[in-house]
Amino acid sequence: MKSNTHYWLRKDGKRLDGAVHGDTRITPPADEAFHVYGVWWVDPNTIKFYHNGEYKFTIHPSTEYDERPFRRPMHMNLVTETYDWETPPTAEELADDSINTTYYDWVRSYVLVKKPSGG
């Protein structure tokens, strides 16, 4: 399970990347079973990652260019991508919808609300 945070900005004509990553092994591998992934965006500088209800790791986004990089509302991207640590698929595999499709059973997003005092 590889996860990351990153943001880009331009300064003096250069593209700066504030990328930070985290990862953990999951068993069985992602393509062999149903998995539940969770993220708790605690604050602008703390993001906790979970797998099947178990805490795995925390990412603290880079503050090299911005002391509170994730302070604005965000959105979710659900993607399937190929990365440089994987063997790229062949043209035949890409054309085979029985193996190149990702299914999401459900996606939920919550907002943490403080319990009212006195109750």
Residue pairs with C-beta under 8 A, 6 or more apart in sequence:
1 23
1 24
1 25
1 26
1 30
1 37
1 49
1 51
1 56
2 21
2 22
2 23
2 83
2 85
3 21
3 22
3 23
3 39
3 49
3 57
3 59
4 19
4 20
4 21
4 22
4 59
5 18
5 19
5 20
5 21
5 47
5 59
5 61
5 62
5 69
5 70
6 17
6 18
6 19
6 20
7 17
7 18
7 61
7 62
7 65
7 66
7 69
7 70
8 15
8 16
8 17
8 18
9 15
9 16
9 18
9 65
9 66
10 16
11 65
16 64
16 65
18 61
18 62
18 63
18 64
18 65
18 66
18 69
19 62
20 59
20 60
20 61
20 62
21 59
22 49
22 56
22 57
22 58
22 59
23 57
24 49
24 51
24 56
24 57
26 35
26 51
26 52
34 105
35 51
35 52
36 50
36 51
36 52
36 53
37 49
37 50
37 51
38 49
38 50
38 51
38 53
39 47
39 48
39 49
39 50
40 47
40 48
40 50
41 47
41 70
41 74
42 48
44 61
44 68
44 69
44 70
44 71
45 60
45 61
45 63
45 68
45 69
45 70
46 58
46 60
47 58
47 59
47 60
47 61
47 70
48 55
48 57
48 58
49 55
49 56
49 57
49 58
49 59
50 56
61 69
61 70
62 69
63 69
76 107
76 109
78 102
78 104
78 107
80 102
82 88
82 89
89 100
93 99
93 100
94 100
